[in-house]
């Protein structure tokens, strides 16, 4: 895909907890607390860098998240490169 671009469909049913893009659950931060605003910021720069790479290689990513518990969309959502194109 690096040479020609393409599309990735990402289906996830749980938070990525192993590998290079592993994330930690943020269940300890409750809505209405002082730290609530941190829930809206990415935990890790990994997915932002992945999105930048995808944009450079003309690869689009569609996310389909099917979680029954907390899912860190603020971090994983960074992989959709459309927000980088609009900056």
C-alpha positions in Angstrom: 0.0 0.0 0.0 2.9 2.4 0.5 3.4 2.7 -3.3 -0.2 3.0 -4.4 -2.2 4.2 -1.3 -5.4 2.4 -0.2 -8.0 1.9 2.4 -7.9 0.2 5.8 -11.0 -1.0 7.6 -10.2 -1.3 11.3 -12.7 -3.3 13.4 -12.1 -3.3 17.2 -14.1 -4.7 20.1 -11.7 -3.9 22.9 -9.0 -1.4 23.8 -5.7 -2.3 22.3 -3.7 -3.6 25.3 -0.6 -5.2 23.7 1.9 -4.3 21.0 3.2 -1.0 19.9 -0.1 0.8 20.1 -1.1 -0.6 23.5 -3.2 1.7 25.7 -4.2 1.7 29.4 -7.8 1.9 30.5 -8.7 5.3 31.9 -11.5 4.2 34.1 -9.9 6.0 37.1 -10.9 9.4 35.7 -14.5 10.1 36.5 -16.7 12.6 34.6 -16.9 15.9 36.5 -13.5 15.5 38.1 -10.6 17.9 37.7 -8.9 15.5 35.4 -11.9 15.0 33.1 -10.3 17.1 30.3 -7.5 14.6 30.0 -10.1 12.1 28.6 -10.3 14.3 25.5 -6.6 14.2 24.8 -4.7 11.3 23.3 -2.7 9.1 25.7 0.0 8.3 23.3 1.5 9.9 20.1 1.5 6.5 18.4 -1.8 6.9 16.6 -1.2 10.5 15.6 2.1 9.5 14.0 0.4 6.5 12.3 -2.2 8.9 10.9 0.5 11.2 9.6 2.2 8.2 7.9 -1.1 7.2 6.4 -1.6 10.7 4.9 1.9 10.7 3.4 1.2 7.3 1.8 -2.4 8.2 0.7 -4.0 5.5 2.9 -7.4 6.2 4.5 -8.6 4.4 7.7 -12.2 3.7 8.6 -12.8 2.8 12.3 -15.6 0.5 13.5 -15.5 0.3 17.3 -17.8 -2.2 19.0 -16.8 -1.9 22.7 -18.9 -2.9 25.7 -16.8 -1.0 28.0 -14.7 2.2 27.9 -12.9 2.7 24.6 -10.3 5.5 24.3 -11.7 7.1 21.1 -9.6 10.3 21.8 -6.5 8.3 21.2 -7.5 5.6 18.7 -9.5 8.2 16.7 -6.3 10.0 15.9 -5.6 7.3 13.3 -8.3 8.7 11.0 -6.1 11.1 9.0 -9.0 13.4 7.9 -8.4 15.7 10.9 -4.8 16.2 9.8 -5.9 17.2 6.3 -8.2 19.9 7.7 -5.6 21.5 9.9 
